[in-house]
């Protein structure tokens, strides 16, 4: 696969490039050190996966990611940062990135990139810990209404789902792609795709990543 790296620290870009290429995980297509340059480079040369830091001069990594995703909705973007700020996590989920990873252990980067390439959603342990503890990122909080009140451990927005849809949702939350879900549940990929589209419509959730995270948060 071809990976691009956006980080304000050239040393980080160089180190990640060395790790990915030395292990045979990926070829590094390009690197960028600002958000604006990331958007320009992406348009010039679309990689398979983009690793992006949050804090960069001028346009930050999340703003750059949003600009890219608006133009390329299928872009595989993995946020890789030292910041576990709740507002950053919320924004990353809202715009549809493929995951949020904290720079704690460089060894986690390789499996994370491979998972994102396979269509899975990747969340760092610290991020998942907050979500499973029921701590919602502040930017995702809204005034309470019937769609957000948890009932019996399951948010009201999920109450209308069938048992089969919840089985599919469990596997989405585990990070499985459509092919893997189809194999696990003995369904066609088309059926899985349609069921996920139906779940998104029923729950009024905008994308698969946010769907997985909100399901984990309310279980």
C-alpha positions as CSV (number, residue, x, y, z in Angstrom):
1,X,0.0,0.0,0.0
2,X,1.0,3.7,-0.3
3,X,0.8,5.8,2.8
4,X,1.2,9.6,3.2
5,X,2.2,11.2,6.5
6,X,1.2,14.7,7.7
7,X,2.9,15.9,10.8
8,X,4.4,19.3,11.8
9,X,7.6,17.6,13.0
10,X,9.8,16.4,10.1
11,X,11.6,14.0,12.4
12,X,8.3,12.3,13.1
13,X,7.6,12.0,9.4
14,X,11.1,10.6,8.8
15,X,10.7,8.1,11.7
16,X,7.3,6.8,10.6
17,X,8.5,6.6,7.0
18,X,11.5,4.4,8.1
19,X,9.2,2.1,10.2
20,X,6.7,1.6,7.5
21,X,9.2,1.0,4.7
22,X,11.7,-1.0,6.7
23,X,9.1,-3.4,7.8
24,X,7.7,-3.8,4.3
25,X,4.3,-2.4,5.5
26,X,4.0,0.4,3.0
27,X,5.7,2.7,0.6
28,X,5.6,6.3,1.8
29,X,4.2,8.4,-1.1
30,X,4.9,11.8,0.4
31,X,5.0,13.8,3.7
32,X,3.7,17.2,4.6
33,X,4.3,19.5,7.6
34,X,1.2,21.8,7.4
35,X,-2.5,21.3,6.9
36,X,-2.6,23.4,3.8
37,X,0.2,21.4,2.2
38,X,-1.5,18.2,3.2
39,X,-4.6,19.1,1.2
40,X,-2.6,20.2,-1.8
41,X,-0.4,17.1,-1.8
42,X,-3.4,14.8,-1.4
43,X,-5.1,16.3,-4.5
44,X,-1.9,15.8,-6.5
45,X,-1.2,12.2,-5.3
46,X,-4.0,10.3,-3.5
47,X,-2.5,7.6,-1.1
48,X,-4.2,4.5,0.1
49,X,-4.0,5.8,3.8
50,X,-3.2,9.2,5.2
51,X,-1.7,9.5,8.7
52,X,-2.4,13.0,10.0
53,X,-1.4,14.8,13.2
54,X,-3.9,17.2,14.8
55,X,-1.8,20.3,15.6
56,X,-0.1,21.8,12.6
57,X,0.6,25.4,11.7
58,X,-2.2,27.3,10.0
59,X,-4.9,24.8,9.0
60,X,-4.8,22.0,11.6
61,X,-4.9,18.3,10.8
62,X,-8.6,17.9,11.4
63,X,-9.5,20.9,9.2
64,X,-7.2,19.4,6.5
65,X,-8.9,16.0,6.9
66,X,-12.4,17.6,6.6
67,X,-11.4,19.4,3.4
68,X,-10.0,16.1,2.0
69,X,-13.1,14.1,3.0
70,X,-15.4,16.6,1.4
71,X,-13.6,16.1,-1.9
72,X,-12.8,12.4,-1.4
73,X,-15.5,10.8,0.8
74,X,-13.8,7.4,0.7
75,X,-10.5,8.7,1.9
76,X,-8.8,6.5,4.5
77,X,-7.6,8.9,7.1
78,X,-6.1,7.9,10.5
79,X,-5.5,10.6,13.1
80,X,-2.2,9.9,14.9
81,X,-1.5,12.4,17.6
82,X,-0.3,12.9,21.2
83,X,-3.5,14.7,22.1
84,X,-6.5,12.8,23.6
85,X,-8.6,16.0,23.8
86,X,-12.3,15.2,23.7
87,X,-13.1,17.9,21.3
88,X,-10.5,16.6,18.8
89,X,-11.9,13.1,19.1
90,X,-15.4,14.3,18.6
91,X,-14.4,16.3,15.5
92,X,-12.5,13.3,14.0
93,X,-15.6,11.1,14.4
94,X,-17.9,13.7,13.1
95,X,-16.0,14.3,9.8
96,X,-15.6,10.5,9.2
97,X,-12.0,9.7,9.7
98,X,-11.1,6.0,10.0
99,X,-9.8,6.2,13.5
100,X,-8.0,8.1,16.3
101,X,-4.7,6.8,17.7
102,X,-2.5,8.2,20.4
103,X,1.2,8.3,19.9
104,X,2.1,6.0,22.8
105,X,3.8,3.1,21.1
106,X,5.1,3.2,17.5
107,X,4.6,-0.6,17.2
108,X,0.8,0.1,17.2
109,X,1.1,2.2,14.0
110,X,1.7,-0.8,11.7
111,X,-1.4,-2.9,12.7
112,X,-3.5,0.3,12.7
113,X,-2.5,1.2,9.2
114,X,-3.1,-2.3,8.0
115,X,-6.6,-2.3,9.7
116,X,-7.6,1.0,8.1
117,X,-6.4,-0.3,4.7
118,X,-8.7,-3.3,5.2
119,X,-11.7,-1.0,5.8
120,X,-11.7,-1.3,9.6
121,X,-12.1,1.5,12.2
122,X,-9.2,2.0,14.6
123,X,-9.6,3.6,18.0
124,X,-6.7,3.8,20.5
125,X,-7.1,2.1,23.9
126,X,-7.3,5.5,25.7
127,X,-10.1,6.7,23.3
128,X,-12.1,3.5,23.7
129,X,-11.6,3.6,27.4
130,X,-13.3,7.0,27.6
131,X,-16.1,5.9,25.4
132,X,-16.8,2.6,27.2
133,X,-16.8,4.5,30.5
134,X,-19.7,6.5,29.0
135,X,-17.8,9.8,28.7
136,X,-19.0,11.5,25.5
137,X,-16.7,14.0,23.8
138,X,-17.9,17.4,24.7
139,X,-18.5,18.5,21.0
140,X,-20.8,15.5,20.6
141,X,-23.0,16.4,23.6
142,X,-26.4,17.9,22.7
143,X,-29.3,19.0,24.9
144,X,-31.1,15.9,26.1
145,X,-34.0,14.7,24.0
146,X,-35.7,11.4,23.2
147,X,-32.9,10.3,20.8
148,X,-30.1,10.7,23.3
149,X,-31.5,9.4,26.6
150,X,-30.1,6.0,27.5
151,X,-32.8,3.4,28.4
152,X,-31.7,0.1,29.9
153,X,-28.1,0.6,28.8
154,X,-29.1,1.2,25.2
155,X,-29.5,4.7,23.8
156,X,-33.0,5.4,22.6
157,X,-31.8,5.9,19.1
158,X,-30.8,2.2,18.9
159,X,-34.1,0.9,20.4
160,X,-35.8,0.4,17.0
161,X,-33.0,-1.8,15.7
162,X,-33.8,-5.5,15.1
163,X,-31.8,-8.2,16.7
164,X,-30.1,-8.9,13.4
165,X,-29.2,-5.3,13.0
166,X,-27.7,-5.3,16.4
167,X,-25.6,-8.3,15.5
168,X,-24.3,-6.5,12.5
169,X,-23.6,-3.4,14.6
170,X,-21.7,-5.4,17.1
171,X,-19.3,-6.6,14.4
172,X,-19.0,-3.0,12.9
173,X,-18.0,-1.9,16.4
174,X,-15.4,-4.7,16.5
175,X,-13.9,-3.1,13.4
176,X,-14.8,-5.8,10.9
177,X,-15.3,-4.8,7.2
178,X,-18.4,-5.8,5.1
179,X,-16.7,-8.9,3.8
180,X,-15.8,-10.1,7.2
181,X,-19.2,-9.4,8.6
182,X,-20.9,-11.2,5.7
183,X,-18.7,-14.3,6.4
184,X,-19.4,-14.2,10.1
185,X,-23.2,-14.0,9.7
186,X,-23.5,-16.0,6.5
187,X,-24.9,-13.1,4.5
188,X,-23.9,-11.5,1.2
189,X,-21.8,-8.4,1.2
190,X,-24.7,-6.6,-0.5
191,X,-27.0,-7.5,2.3
192,X,-24.5,-6.3,4.9
193,X,-24.1,-3.1,3.1
194,X,-27.9,-2.5,2.9
195,X,-28.3,-3.4,6.6
196,X,-25.6,-0.9,7.6
197,X,-27.2,1.8,5.4
198,X,-30.5,1.0,7.1
199,X,-29.0,1.3,10.6
200,X,-27.4,4.7,9.7
201,X,-30.8,5.9,8.5
202,X,-32.7,4.6,11.6
203,X,-30.2,6.0,14.1
204,X,-29.7,9.3,12.2
205,X,-25.9,8.8,12.5
206,X,-23.8,10.2,9.7
207,X,-21.1,7.7,9.2
208,X,-19.8,4.2,10.1
209,X,-17.1,5.4,12.4
210,X,-19.4,7.5,14.5
211,X,-21.9,4.6,14.5
212,X,-19.4,2.2,15.9
213,X,-18.2,4.6,18.6
214,X,-21.7,5.6,19.8
215,X,-22.7,2.0,20.0
216,X,-19.7,1.2,22.1
217,X,-20.4,4.2,24.3
218,X,-24.0,3.2,25.1
219,X,-23.6,-0.5,25.6
